[in-house]
Amino acid sequence: MKSVIARSIAVAGLYAAAASAQTRCSNILVPPYSPPVVARGWQAQLVADGLTKPRSIAFDKTGALLLVESGKGISRHVFTDQGGTCLEPDNAHTVIDMPELNHGIALSEDGDILFASSAEAVLAWAYDADSGRVQGEPRTLIANMSNNDLVTRTLLMSQKQPGTLIVSRGSAEDDAAQAAEVDSGLSQIRAFNLTNLTDTYYSFPDDGEVLGWGLRNSVGVAEHPVTGGIYAVENSADGVRRGTVDVHENNPGEELNFFGYLNGTDTESQGRGFGYPFCFAVWRADEIPDGEGLFVGKQFAVHEEEDGDDADATFQDDECTEKYVPPRLTFPAHYAPIDIKFSGDGATAYVTFRGSFDPSSPVGYRLSSIAFDSTTGEPVAPSDSSDALMDILTNRNNSVCPDSCFRPTGLAFDGKGRLWMTSDSTGELYVLERTGEGNGTFVQPEGGDDGAAVSLWTEKNLGVAWTVAALLGFWLAIY
């Protein structure tokens, strides 16, 4: 019996010692706000700060991180990797100095071309990953995308259809009705075959394959790694009214939409309208006047009664159902989804919610996950679900947002399966890793705000203690 107990202590000690080793960092950054709360089975660490409004991120073929700093350009970051979430900044330099760049970034399949976007255009540079430098002047690939307010142009290079670049463009808020016109090029997602591009460039209203339209601002776009299905997360409208009643507090919901496959196997899901600016996803049906028959995920019309000569005012709920595609999933209003990335096996999608701009009732401000069936590429939750999200990283107290909390934006997986995340308003970069079962851990020095986090010093010394226990166990087993 003594031998069995000893071996158990030894095995447990070695396991705990190995688990704690990943948190041993010599230089830990601490956020200037209360550290985030990390979900059970995850560990998170702040690995860089002082960045200029960091948005989308991508890893080049050497493993260096390319990062869009909105209003500044693109920077490249190399870290000393001690394993786990222990990554310490090694060196960083500016790759592209161009204030017009504000959000989108992508790399070609071979990693030798770097794509980035401004409000007006998609640009491309020859890129040398070994030196981390671009060569020559940028080439304009897609142009004529300027509009006011919603100026991000998300880029996604397909892994299933090489040479196909997906571009998302939002609405012009001064004339939202244009979103209902496919030829306007506004409020839609298009796919461009770059292998067919000649010396000239594509024009967004005239070229490319329309994957979906009637989309206010689908900032996050992703391709399912197994099926190749295209998904996007939609930032819905603020200040929506139902006739004369303001319903904007909890409606409309944010959306996850599906756009079919780039290989043409599901043509019925491509090129369809999603309702904006006439129809919106229901989140709280009980707060919508004359809302009989409405439920989470179903679309409702913003007008129910005639209003002078305004043809849009006669739009009915039934027409929303008949004419437009409802969301595959609906999320709480004003969460503001910014990016979506799939895990390598396609079983999980991760979404950043940057959060509402209304300081009186701040919501969002979190990194969440959505369970997917990795074989079918479909979300596990039904379309009328109100609990499809599982939080991974959250702020302790949203009441201090947006001024004193992280606001997540870009996501990217590295070669070791770790999930990296930017926070634009705080100028920060985080890395997260699945650690299995256990309490979520935010890595920080001794003396930090403990709460749901565990200090680095504590875990480090626990590891030492467990190592001593392991040695003692082996000694007991022998003698």
N, C-alpha and C positions, 0 to 999 in steps of 0.2 A: 504493500500500500504506500509506504514511504517513497518507493521508487516511482510509482505512478504520479503521486502528488508533485514530486520533484520535477519530473519531466513536464508536467502541465505548467508548473511555474516557469520553467525554462522556456518552453515554446511561447507562452504568453508574453514573457519578458522580451524575447527576441522580436516578436511581432510588433510589440509596442515600440521597441527601440527603433525598428526599421521605419515605422510609421512616423515617429517623431523626428527622424533625421531630415525629412523634407522641409521642416520649418526652421532649420538652423541657418540663418542668414546673418551676416556681419553688419549689414546696413539696411535697416528697415525704415521705409517711409511711413509717415503717419499723416492721414488727412487732417485738414484744419477744422473739420466738423466731426461729430460723433461717428465712430467707425460703423460701417454697414453691418447688417445682420446677415449671416450666411446660412443657407439651408443645411439641414442635416445631411451628412455625407459629402460635403463640399469644403474646400479650403480656398480662401481668396487672399490676395496680397496686392497692395498698391506698389507698382514698380517704376512709375515715372510721373513727374509732375512738372509744372511750369510750362506746359505746352500751350499753344495758341488755338483755342477752340478746336480740339481734335475731333474728327468725324470718322469717315470710313478708313479701314485698315486692311492690309493684305501682306502676306509673306512672300518674299522672292525665293528663288530656288536655292539660295544659300542659307535660308532661314532667317534673314534679316527682316525686320518689320518696316513696311512702308506705310506712312501715316499722312493723311490729308489734314493740314492745319488751315482751317477755313480763313480766307483773307490773307494768307501768307504763302502757301504753296505745299510742297510735299517734302517730308523729312524721312530719313532712314535711321533706324535704331538697332543697335546690336547689344545683346545682353550676355553677361557671364552667367551660364546656366549651372546652378548647383543642384538641380533636381527639384521635383515637386514644383511649388510656387516660388522657390528661392531663385529669383532672377534679378541680378544687379546690373544697372546701366553700365555699359562698357564705353561705347562711343556713339555719337549721333552727328549727322550733318544734313544740310539742306541739299536735296536732290534737284528740286525745281523751285525757283523763286518766282512765284506768279500769284499775286494777290487775288486774281480773278477765280482761282480754283476754290471751290467751296464745299465739295462733298464727295463726289464719285471717284472711285479708283478701281482698276482691274489690270490684270496681266494676261498676256497671250498664253496659249497653251505651253509654248516652249520657254516662257518667261523672258523673252528678249524684246518684247514691246510693252511699254507702260502706257495705259490709258487713264485719262483724268478728265473731269468735266468742270465747266463753268456754267453760268446761267445761260450762256449763248450757244456753247458748242462742246463737242467731244473731241479731245485732242489726243495725239499719239506721239510717243518718243521712242527712239531706239534706246534700249536699256541694257547696260552691262551689270549683271548682278554681282560679279566678283569685285568690281570697284565701287558699285553702288552709284554709278553716274549715268546720266543720259547723254546721248550723243546727237549733236546737230539741233536744228530748230524743230519745233513741233509741227506735225501735220494735222490739218483739220479733217476729221472724218465725217462728222455730222454737224450741221449748222442750222441756224434760224430757229433757235429755241427760246429766245428771250421773252420773258413776261414778268410782270411785277409780282412781288410778295413771295410766291412759292417757287423758289429758284434752284432748289436742289435737283440734280440730274443723276439719279442712281444708275450705276453701271454693273452689269453682270455678264461675265464671259462664260458661255455654256461649256460644260465639260462633256455633255452628251452629243452636242452638235458643234464640233470644232469650227472656229471661225465665226461663230454667231455671237454678236454682242447685243444684249438686251439693255434698253434705255427706258427709264421712267421719267415722265415729265408731268408736273402738276398743273393746277388751274391758274388762270388769270383772274384774280379776285375782283377786278373792276368790271369784268364781263363774264360771269360764271356760266351764262347761258351757252357760250361757245363750246362748253364741255359736252353738250348734247349733239354737237356736229363733228362727226368723225374727221372730216376734211380739215378741221381747224388745227389738228395736231396737238391740242391741249388735253390735259387730264387723261392721259393714256399711256400704255406701255407698248413699245414696238421692238421688234427684233430685226437686226441688220446683219446681212451676210457680208462680212468684210472681205471674204475671198473673191467676191465679184466686184469689189470697188476698184475703179480705174483711177486715173490721176486726179479726177475731180472728187467732190465730196457729196455725201447724201444730204438732202434737205428733209427735216423732220416732218413737215406736213405732206410731202410728196412721196417719200420713199420709206422703205421698211415694211415689215409685216405687222399689222395691228393685232396684238394679243388681247387687248382689252381697252375699252374706252368708258367714259362716264365715271372716271376715278378722280376724286378731288386731289389726292396727293399720296400715291403709293410709294412711300420712300424706301421701304425695305422689300427687296426682291430676292428670291432664292430658287434654286433648282434641286429637286429631290435627288439624292445621289444614286438611288437604286432605279427608280422609274423614270426620272427625267422630268417629272411634273413641275410646272412653274407655279410658284405661289408668291403672293405679295401681301404685305400688311398695309392697310389703308388708314391714313389720318383723315377722319371725317370732319364735317363742318362744325363750326362753333356758332352760337347764337341762333339756332334753328327755332322756327315758330311753326305751330300747327294752326293755321288761320290766324287768329288774333292772340293765341295763347303761346307764351314762351315755354318751350319744353327743353331748353338747352341744358338744364342742370344735369340730367342723366340720360339724355338722348341727343343725337343718335349715337349708337355704339361704334367703336372702331372695328375694323374688319380684317379677316383673313380671307383672301379670294384666290380662286384657282383658275388657271389660264391654259390648261391642257398641256400638250407636249410639242416640242419643236420638231419632232420627226413626222408630224402630220397624221398620227394614228388616232387623234381625237379632235377632229376639225370642229365638232359641235361646241367645244369649250373655248374655241379661239375666236377672236374678233367680235366678241359680244359686248353689249353695254351693261354697265353695273349701276346705273340709276342717277348718278350725280348730274345736274343739281336738283333734280325733281324728287328723287326717292332715296330714303336713308334707312339704315338698319335699326330695328327696334332693340333697345336695351331694357328700358323700363316701360312696359306697355301700360301700366296703371297710371302713368303720368301723361299719357297722350289722349287728348279729347276725342271722343267718338272712336275709341280704340278697340271696339269689339272685334274679336277675331285676330287681334295682333298678339304676337308673342316674340320672345327673343329670337333674333335672326331674320324674322320676316321684315319686309320693307314697308315703310309707310310714306305717304305723300305729304309734302310740306303744306299743301293747300287742299282744302276740301270743299270750299265754297267759291262761287264765281266772284271775281273782284274786278269790276269794270270790264275793260277790253283785254285784260291780261289773259292770254290763252293758257299760260302755265298754271293759272289759278284754278282751273277746272280739273287738274290732274287728280286721279282717284287712286286709292290703295290697290284696287284690283288691277289697275293698269300697271302699277309697279310690279306686281306678281307676273303679269302676262308679258311684259315687254323687257324686263331686266333680270339679271342674274343676282340672286341673293348671296350673301356671304357664306363661305363654308363654315366659318366660326365668327362669333361676335364677342367683342371685349367691352369692358366698361368705357363709358364716354370720357373723352378728354385724356385718356392714357397716353396718347401720342406715340404710337409705335414707330421706330426709326430703322431698325435693322432686323433681319431674320437670317439665321444660319442653321443648317441641318448638321447633326452629328454624322460621322462617317458611315454608320450603319443605317441611317435614315429613320431610326426609331424615335428621334427627338428633334424638335425644332426649338431654337432659342430665340427669344425676341426681346429687344430693348424697348422700354417704354420711357421716353424722355420726360413725360409728365406735363401736367396742365400749366398754362401761364397764369391762371387765376389764383392769386395768393390768398384769397378768402377761403377757398376749399381745395387745396392742392391734392391731386390724385395722380397715380402713376409712379414715376421715379423708381423703376425697378427693372431687374432682369428676370424674365420668367421663361418657363419651358412648356412645350405642348407635346403630348404623347402622340406618336404616329405609328401606324401599322407599316413596318419597314418593307413588307412585301407588296402591298397595294399602293403605298405612298399616300394613304388617306389618313386624316386625323382620326384618332380613336373616338373622341367625343362626338356626339351627334350635333347637327347644325344648330339645334335649339338649346345647346348647353350653355349654362351660365357659370360653369366652373371648370373650364378646359385649361386654365392657366395654373401652373405650379410655380411659386416664387423661388428664385435661387439666391438673389442678392437684393436686399431692400434697405431703405433708410429706416432708422429707428423711429423717427418722428417726422411725418410728412408736413406737419404744421410749420416747420422751419423752412420748407421748400418754397420757392426755388433758390433762395439765397444761400442756405447753409446745408446743402446736401448734394450728393452726386446726381447727375442727369445723364444717364447712359445713352450712347449713340451707336458707334460702330462695333462690330463683332468680327472675329476671325479665329479659326482653329490653327494651331501650329502643328508641326510634324509629330509631336508627342501627344496630340489629342487634347492639349490644354486650350481653354477658351479665353481669348483676350478681349477686353472691352474698353472703349474710350468713354470718358465723361467730358463733354465739351465745355460746359460752363465753368467747371473747376479745373480744366486743363490737365486732366489726369489719364493714366493708363493703368488698368487692372489686369491681373491674370487669375484665372480660376481653374481648379482641378477637382475632379471627382476623387474622393478618398474612400468611398464605400460607406458603410454604416458608421454612425457617430454624430456627435454634435458639430454643427458648422463652425468653422474656425476662421477668424480674420487675423492674419499674422501681423503682429505689432510688438513693439518693445515692452519691457516690463513697465508697469505704472500706467499703461494706457487705460482707456475706458473699457472695463472688462465686460460687463453685461453678457451678451450672447457670444462674445468673442473670447478666445483664450490667448493669453499673452505668450509671446515667443519664449520668454524666460521660463515660464511655467512648463510649457511643453518640452523645452530643452532639458530641464532638470528632471521632469518626469521620465524622460527617455533615459537619462543617466540612472535614475532609480530602478527602472525596469531592467536595464542592462545588468546592474548589480544583482537584481533578483534572479536574472537568467543564469548568471555565473554561479550564484549560490545554489540554484536548482540543479545545475550540472554537477556541482561538487557533492550535493546530497545524493544524487543518483549514483555517483561513482562509489561513494563511501557508505 
